[in-house]
Amino acid sequence: MLVDGKWSENWQPVQAKDEKGGFVRQISGFRSLITPPTSSTSDVEGDFTAEAGRYHLYAALICPWACRALIARKLKKLEHIVSVSIVNPVLTEEGWKFGGYPGATQDTINGATYMHELYTRADPRYTGRATVPVLWDRKLGTIVNNESSDILRIFNSGFGELADESIDLYPPALRDKIDALNDWIYPNLNNGVYRTGFATTQPAYEEAFLDVFSTLDALQTRLGAGGPWLLGDTFTEADIRLFVTLVRFDAAYHGLFKCNLRRLLDYPALNAYLHRVLHIPGIRETVSVEHIKQGYYSIKALNPNGIVPLGPDLPDLDPKDILRLRSQPLR
């Protein structure tokens, strides 16, 4: 991680833990917003104005948080407005690195080798982990935001008419329900799998493990009884936030993170939901099972020999398979 702007030690997955030995996630350090060019709040202190070509997204296909942003960028049709770089999925001793793997890119914006170089460019005294996603301002040469939940909403509403305004991932009438879902799913499942995999004591592991599967069980019941999305017929940011965890579950969390009570495949309604999301135009392009497996299994603390499993893959299902899975009881 970086300490006072200098790389101080080899990358480690657990930087902090609580009194039980539970994994504690770092709080994001850059939280500015982007406002539409016609907004009355544009150019106020702490905000950045939306412009085509001004902003750049740094992301990782392994990372669920980064893929929240990639999906929102796709759905809001911002590909020609916000450019993107994809880091190498294999975590090095200096964290995320650019290039050197199929599907990864070089940093053509700043010429950095490692992600942490961008953090010290934005803040020469920065202390903390150099995470993704990062939304970068090419005009000012700094980080706008490195919190995925913020970036998701920035892409949804911060670019105004530069984006596809026919899609609203955070509609006003559903915001209270979306926030309640996020507040439930994030600690217990999105971050719950990390609390399970990176627990340093048995009690911390068991507590997180139970949170993960009680949440999956409840989601199976919810989606089995309704749908097609978490809030009925409207696809929202809550679905994006759930999807990015589900799509990694069998490939990484079930085995490597010891979340092995059941596979996602054993939840018919959740498995059908996963494939409904994958069939939304543009979303499949943000998923690379190869990057996911190469990235997670490169974590030496969990997999010291570096062996990457050959399976599972992520086969596409046709609509008949989706309907069949939805009708099956939980095994």
KEKOLPA-407750 format. One record per atom (N, C-alpha, C): residue in three letters; x, y, z. Coordinates in steps of 0.1 Angstrom, whole numbers, plus 5000, padded with zeros to 4 digits. Layout:
N
AlaXYZ
...
# end
This chain:
331
Met500849885000
Met500050005000
Met500950125000
Leu500350244998
Leu501050374998
Leu500950435012
Val502150485017
Val502150555029
Val502850685027
Asp502150795029
Asp502650925026
Asp503250935012
Gly502550875002
Gly502950894988
Gly503950794984
Lys504450704992
Lys505450604988
Lys504950464990
Trp505350384980
Trp504950244981
Trp505850174993
Ser505150115002
Ser505850085015
Ser505949935017
Glu505049855011
Glu505149705013
Glu504449635002
Asn504749505001
Asn504049424991
Asn502549424993
Trp501749414982
Trp500349414983
Trp499849294991
Gln498849335000
Gln498249235008
Gln496749255008
Pro495949145008
Pro494449165007
Pro493849215019
Val494449195031
Val493849245043
Val494749355049
Gln494249475049
Gln495049585054
Gln494549625068
Ala493349585072
Ala492849615085
Ala491849505089
Lys491649485102
Lys490749385107
Lys490149435121
Asp488949385124
Asp488349435136
Asp488749345148
Glu488149365160
Glu488549295172
Glu488249145171
Lys487249105162
Lys486948965160
Lys487848895150
Gly488748975143
Gly489548915132
Gly488848925119
Gly487849015118
Gly487049025106
Gly487749125096
Phe487449105084
Phe488049195073
Phe487349325074
Val488149435073
Val487649575073
Val488049635060
Arg487149685052
Arg487449745039
Arg487849895041
Gln488849935033
Gln489250075033
Gln488150165028
Ile488050285034
Ile487050385029
Ile487750465017
Ser486950485007
Ser487450554995
Ser487750694998
Gly488850744992
Gly489450874996
Gly489050984987
Phe488550954975
Phe488251064965
Phe486751054962
Arg485951154966
Arg484451144965
Arg483851264958
Ser484551324949
Ser483951434942
Ser482851384932
Leu482051474927
Leu480951434918
Leu481151504904
Ile480451454894
Ile480351524881
Ile478951574879
Thr478751694875
Thr477451754872
Thr477251774858
Pro475951764853
Pro475651784839
Pro476051924834
Pro476451944822
Pro476852074817
Pro475852184818
Thr474552144819
Thr473452244820
Thr472952264834
Ser473652194844
Ser473152194858
Ser473552334864
Ser472652374873
Ser472852504880
Ser473952484890
Thr474352364894
Thr475352334904
Thr476752304897
Ser476852314884
Ser478052294877
Ser479152394882
Asp480352344882
Asp481552424886
Asp481552474900
Val480652424909
Val480752454923
Val481952384928
Glu482452434940
Glu483652364946
Glu483352224949
Gly484352134945
Gly484151994948
Gly483451914937
Asp482851984927
Asp482251914916
Asp482951944903
Phe482751854893
Phe483451864880
Phe482351864870
Thr482451944859
Thr481451954849
Thr481651844838
Ala480451784834
Ala480551684824
Ala480951744810
Glu481851674804
Glu482251704790
Glu482651584783
Ala482351574770
Ala482751454762
Ala484351454761
Gly484951344764
Gly486351324763
Gly487151374774
Arg486551434784
Arg487351484795
Arg487651374806
Tyr486851274807
Tyr486951184818
Tyr487351044813
His488050974822
His488650844818
His488350744830
Leu487950624827
Leu487650524838
Leu488750424838
Tyr489350404849
Tyr490350294851
Tyr489550174859
Ala489650054853
Ala488849944858
Ala489549814857
Ala489049714864
Ala489549574863
Ala488349484861
Leu488449394851
Leu487449294848
Leu487249194860
Ile488249174868
Ile488149084879
Ile487349144890
Cys487249274891
Cys486749344903
Cys485249374902
Pro484449324911
Pro483049354911
Pro482749504912
Trp483449574920
Trp483249724922
Trp483449794909
Ala484549764902
Ala484849834890
Ala483849794879
Cys483349674879
Cys482349634869
Cys481049694871
Arg480749744883
Arg479549824885
Arg479549944876
Ala480750004876
Ala480950124868
Ala480950094853
Leu481549984849
Leu481649944835
Leu480249914830
Ile479349854838
Ile478049824833
Ile477249954832
Ala477350044842
Ala476550174840
Ala477050254828
Arg478350244826
Arg478850314814
Arg478250254801
Lys478150124800
Lys477550064789
Lys476050094787
Leu475350084798
Leu473850104797
Leu473450244794
Lys474250334799
Lys474050484797
Lys474650534784
Lys475250434776
Lys475850464763
Lys476850584764
Leu477750564773
Leu478850664776
Leu480150624770
Glu480150514762
Glu481450464757
Glu482250564749
His481550654742
His482250754734
His482450884741
Ile481950894754
Ile482151014762
Ile483150994773
Val483250874778
Val484250834789
Val485050724784
Ser486350744782
Ser487250634777
Ser487550544789
Val488250434786
Val488450334797
Val489850264795
Ser490450224806
Ser491550134806
Ser491250024815
Ile491749904811
Ile491549784819
Ile492949724824
Val493049714837
Val494349664843
Val494449514841
Asn495749464842
Asn496049324842
Asn495249264854
Pro494649144852
Pro493949084863
Pro494849024874
Val496048994871
Val496948934881
Val497549034890
Leu497249024903
Leu497749114913
Leu499249094915
Thr499949204914
Thr501449204916
Thr501749244930
Glu503049244934
Glu503449294947
Glu503249444948
Glu503049514937
Glu502649654938
Glu501249684933
Gly500449584935
Gly499049594932
Gly498749584917
Trp497649664913
Trp497249664899
Trp498349714889
Lys498449644878
Lys499449674868
Lys498749684854
Phe499249774846
Phe498749784832
Phe499349694822
Gly498549644813
Gly499049564802
Gly499549424805
Gly500049354795
Gly500749224798
Gly499849104799
Tyr498549124795
Tyr497649014796
Tyr496449034786
Pro496048934779
Pro494948954770
Pro493749024776
Gly493249124769
Gly492149204775
Gly492549314783
Ala493749324788
Ala494249434796
Ala494849534786
Thr494949664791
Thr495449774782
Thr496549844789
Gln497349914782
Gln498350004787
Gln497650134792
Asp498250214800
Asp497750344804
Asp498150444794
Thr497350464784
Thr497650564773
Thr497350704778
Ile496750724789
Ile496350854794
Ile497550924802
Asn498050844811
Asn499150894820
Asn500450824819
Gly500450714811
Gly501750634810
Gly502150564822
Ala501250544832
Ala501650474844
Ala501850324842
Thr502750264850
Thr502950124850
Thr502050054860
Tyr501850114872
Tyr501050064883
Tyr499950164886
Met498850114891
Met497750194895
Met498150294906
His498950254915
His499350344926
His500050474921
Glu500650474909
Glu501250594904
Glu500150704902
Leu498950664898
Leu497950764896
Leu497450824909
Tyr497450744919
Tyr497050804932
Tyr498050904937
Thr499350884936
Thr500350984940
Thr500351094931
Arg499951074918
Arg499851194909
Arg498751284913
Ala497651224918
Ala496551304923
Ala496751364937
Asp497551294945
Asp497851334959
Asp499151284962
Pro500251364961
Pro501551314964
Pro501851264978
Arg500851294987
Arg501051245001
Arg500051135004
Tyr499451074994
Tyr498350974996
Tyr498750855005
Thr497950815014
Thr498150695022
Thr496950605020
Gly497150475017
Gly496050385015
Gly496350295003
Arg495350205000
Arg495450114989
Arg495050184976
Ala495650144965
Ala495350204952
Ala494350114945
Thr493050144947
Thr491950054943
Thr491450094929
Val490550014924
Val489750044912
Val488350024916
Pro487450094909
Pro487550184898
Pro488050324902
Val488650394892
Val489050524894
Val488450604882
Leu487850714885
Leu487350814875
Leu488350924875
Trp488950944863
Trp490051044862
Trp489651154853
Asp490051274858
Asp489851404850
Asp491151434842
Arg491051414829
Arg492151434820
Arg492551584819
Lys491551674821
Lys491851814820
Lys492651864832
Leu492251824844
Leu492951874856
Leu494051774861
Gly494051654855
Gly495051554858
Gly494951514873
Thr493751474876
Thr493551424890
Thr492351324891
Ile492251254902
Ile491151164905
Ile489951234909
Val488851214902
Val487551264906
Val486951184917
Asn486951054915
Asn486250964925
Asn486750824924
Asn486950754935
Asn487350614935
Asn486350524943
Glu485150574944
Glu484150494951
Glu483150444941
Ser483050314939
Ser482250254929
Ser480750294929
Ser480150304941
Ser478750334943
Ser478550484938
Asp479450574940
Asp479350704935
Asp479450714920
Ile480450634915
Ile480650644900
Ile479450584893
Leu478850484898
Leu477650424892
Leu476550534891
Arg476450614902
Arg475350724901
Arg475850844893
Ile477150864892
Ile477650974883
Ile477350934869
Phe477550814865
Phe477250774851
Phe475750774849
Asn474950744859
Asn473550744857
Asn472950884855
Ser473450984862
Ser472751114862
Ser473751234860
Gly475051214861
Gly475951324861
Gly476351374847
Phe476051304837
Phe476351344823
Phe475251404815
Gly474051404821
Gly472851464815
Gly472651414801
Glu472451514792
Glu472051474778
Glu473251404770
Leu474451404776
Leu475551334770
Leu475351184771
Ala474551134780
Ala474250994782
Ala472850964777
Asp472450834777
Asp471150794773
Asp470150824785
Glu469350924783
Glu468450964794
Glu467250884795
Ser467050794785
Ser465850704786
Ser466050594796
Ile467250574801
Ile467450474811
Ile467850544824
Asp467050514835
Asp467350564848
Asp467550454858
Leu468750434863
Leu469050324872
Leu468750354886
Tyr468350484889
Tyr468050524903
Tyr466850614902
Pro465650564897
Pro464550644896
Pro463950704909
Pro463550824909
Pro463050884922
Pro462050804929
Ala461150744922
Ala460050674929
Ala460450544936
Leu461650494933
Leu462150374938
Leu463450394947
Arg463850514949
Arg465050534956
Arg465150484970
Asp464050494978
Asp464050444991
Asp464150294991
Lys463550224982
Lys463550084981
Lys464950034976
Ile465550114967
Ile466850074962
Ile467950094973
Asp467850204981
Asp468750224992
Asp468650115002
Ala467350075005
Ala467149965015
Ala467749835010
Leu467649804997
Leu468249684992
Leu469749684993
Asn470349804989
Asn471749814989
Asn472249805003
Asp471549865013
Asp472049855027
Asp471949715033
Trp471049635027
Trp470949495031
Trp472049405024
Ile472049415011
Ile472849325003
Ile474349355004
Tyr474749485005
Tyr476149515005
Tyr476949445017
Pro476549475029
Pro477349415040
Pro477249265041
Asn476149205037
Asn475949065039
Asn476348975028
Leu476349035016
Leu476748955004
Leu477849014996
Asn477649134991
Asn478749204983
Asn480049204990
Asn480049255002
Asn481249255011
Asn481249135019
Gly480149065021
Gly480148945029
Gly481048835024
Val481148815011
Val482048715005
Val483448755009
Tyr483848875009
Tyr485148925012
Tyr485448905027
Arg484348935035
Arg484548905050
Arg484748765053
Thr484148675044
Thr484348535046
Thr485748495041
Gly486148525029
Gly487348485024
Gly488548545031
Phe488448665036
Phe489648725043
Phe489548725058
Ala488648655064
Ala488548645078
Ala489848585084
Thr490248625095
Thr491548575101
Thr491248495114
Thr489948475117
Thr489648385128
Thr488448305125
Gln488248195131
Gln487148105128
Gln485748175131
Pro485648245143
Pro484348305145
Pro483948415135
Ala484948495130
Ala484748595120
Ala484348525107
Tyr484948415104
Tyr484648345091
Tyr483148295092
Glu482848235103
Glu481548165104
Glu480448275104
Glu480648385111
Glu479648495111
Glu479448545097
Ala480448565089
Ala480348615075
Ala479748515066
Phe480148385068
Phe479548275060
Phe478048265062
Leu477548275074
Leu476148275076
Leu475448395070
Asp476048505071
Asp475448625064
Asp475248605049
Val476348545043
Val476248525029
Val475148435025
Phe475048325032
Phe474048225027
Phe472648255032
Ser472448325043
Ser471148365047
Ser470548475037
Thr471448555031
Thr471148655021
Thr470748585008
Leu471648495004
Leu471348424991
Leu469948344992
Asp469748285004
Asp468448215006
Asp467248305004
Ala467448425011
Ala466348525010
Ala466148574996
Leu467248594989
Leu467148644975
Leu466548534966
Gln466848414968
Gln466248304961
Gln464748304963
Thr464248324975
Thr462848334977
Thr462148454971
Arg462848564972
Arg462348694966
Arg462148684951
Leu463248634944
Leu463248634930
Leu462448514925
Gly462348404933
Gly461448294929
Gly459948334929
Ala459648424937
Ala458248464939
Ala457848584930
Gly458848654924
Gly458448774917
Gly459448794906
Gly459848914904
Gly460848954893
Gly460149014882
Pro460849024870
Pro462148964868
Pro463349024875
Trp463149144881
Trp464249214887
Trp463949224902
Leu464949284910
Leu464749294924
Leu463549374928
Leu463249474920
Leu462049564922
Leu461049544911
Gly460749424908
Gly459749394898
Gly460149414884
Asp459449504876
Asp459749514862
Asp460849614859
Thr461349684869
Thr462349794867
Thr463749754871
Phe464649754861
Phe466049714863
Phe466749844869
Thr467349824880
Thr467949944887
Thr469449914891
Glu470050014897
Glu471449994902
Glu471549884912
Ala470449854920
Ala470449744929
Ala470749614922
Asp470149594910
Asp470449474902
Asp471849464898
Ile472449584894
Ile473849584890
Ile474749534901
Arg474449594913
Arg475249564925
Arg475149424929
Leu473949364927
Leu473849214931
Leu474549134920
Phe474249164907
Phe474749084896
Phe476349064897
Val477049174900
Val478549164899
Val479049064910
Thr478349044920
Thr478748944930
Thr478348804926
Leu477048794921
Leu476548664917
Leu477448604905
Val477848684896
Val478548634884
Val479948584888
Arg480448614899
Arg481748574904
Arg481648454914
Phe480448424918
Phe480348334930
Phe480848194928
Asp480448124917
Asp480947994915
Asp482347984911
Ala482848094903
Ala484148094898
Ala485248124908
Ala484848204919
Ala485848244928
Ala485448224943
Tyr484248284947
Tyr483948284961
Tyr483648154966
His482948064959
His482647934964
His483847854968
Gly484847844960
Gly486047774963
Gly487147854971
Leu487647954965
Leu488748024970
Leu488348094983
Phe487148154984
Phe486748224996
Phe486048145006
Lys485948015003
Lys485347915013
Lys483847945015
Cys483148005005
Cys481748015006
Cys481047894999
Asn481247785006
Asn480947654999
Asn479747575004
Leu478847635011
Leu477647565015
Leu476847525002
Arg476647614993
Arg475947594980
Arg476647674969
Arg476547624957
Arg476947704945
Arg475747794941
Leu476047894933
Leu474947974927
Leu474047884919
Leu474747784912
Leu473947694904
Leu472947614911
Asp473047604924
Asp472047534933
Asp470847624937
Tyr470847744932
Tyr469747844935
Tyr469047864921
Pro468047794918
Pro467447814904
Pro467047954901
Ala466348024910
Ala465848154907
Ala467048254905
Leu468048244914
Leu469148334913
Leu469948304900
Asn470048174896
Asn470848134884
Asn470048184872
Ala468748174872
Ala467948234861
Ala468148384860
Tyr468048444872
Tyr468248594872
Tyr469548634867
Leu470648564870
Leu471948594865
Leu471948594850
His471348494844
His471348484830
His470448584823
Arg469448624830
Arg468548734824
Arg469448864824
Val470248894834
Val471049004834
Val472048994822
Leu472648884821
Leu473648864810
Leu473148884796
His471848864795
His471248884782
His470849034779
Ile471049124788
Ile470849264786
Ile471949314777
Pro471649374765
Pro472749414756
Pro473849494763
Gly475049454761
Gly476249524766
Gly476749474779
Ile475949404787
Ile476449354800
Ile477449244799
Arg477149144790
Arg478049034788
Arg479449074785
Glu479549194778
Glu480949234774
Glu481749284786
Thr481049304798
Thr481849354810
Thr482249234818
Val481949114814
Val482248994822
Val483348914815
Ser484448884822
Ser485448794818
Ser485748694828
Val485248564827
Val485548464837
Val487048434837
Glu487748454826
Glu489148434826
Glu489848534835
His489548664834
His490148764842
His489748734857
Ile488448704859
Ile488048674873
Ile488848564880
Lys489048454873
Lys489748344879
Lys491248374880
Gln491848434869
Gln493248474870
Gln493548574881
Gly492548664883
Gly492748764893
Gly492648714907
Tyr491548654910
Tyr491348604924
Tyr492348494928
Tyr492648404919
Tyr493648304922
Tyr495048344922
Ser495248474919
Ser496648524920
Ser496948584934
Ile495948584943
Ile496048634956
Ile496848524964
Lys498148554967
Lys499048454973
Lys498648414987
Ala498048504994
Ala497648475008
Ala496648365008
Leu495848354997
Leu494748244996
Leu495148134988
Asn496048154978
Asn496448054969
Asn497948054966
Pro498748014975
Pro500248034974
Pro500847974962
Asn500347864957
Asn500947794946
Asn500447854932
Gly499447944933
Gly499048004920
Gly498347924910
Ile497847814914
Ile497147724905
Ile495747774902
Val495347794890
Val494047854886
Val493147734881
Pro491947724886
Pro491147614882
Pro490647624868
Leu490447514861
Leu489947514848
Leu488547544846
Gly487747524857
Gly486347554856
Gly485947644868
Pro484647684869
Pro483647664859
Pro483647774849
Asp482947754837
Asp482747854827
Asp481447924830
Leu481048014821
Leu479848084823
Leu479048064810
Pro478447944808
Pro477647924796
Pro476448004795
Asp476148044783
Asp474948124780
Asp473748024780
Leu472648064785
Leu471347994785
Leu470448054775
Asp469647974768
Asp468548024760
Asp467348054769
Pro466348124764
Pro465148154772
Pro464448034778
Lys464447924771
Lys463747804776
Lys464447754788
Asp465747764788
Asp466547714800
Asp466247814812
Ile466147944809
Ile465848034820
Ile464548004827
Leu463547984818
Leu462247954824
Leu462247824832
Arg462947724827
Arg463047594834
Arg463747614847
Leu464747684848
Leu465447714861
Leu464647784871
Arg463847884866
Arg463047954875
Arg461947874882
Ser461547764875
Ser460447684880
Ser460947574889
Gln462247544890
Gln462747444898
Gln462847484913
Pro462547384922
Pro462747414936
Pro464147424940
Leu464447484952
Leu465847494957
Leu466247354961
Arg467447314956
Arg467947174960
Arg468747184973
# end
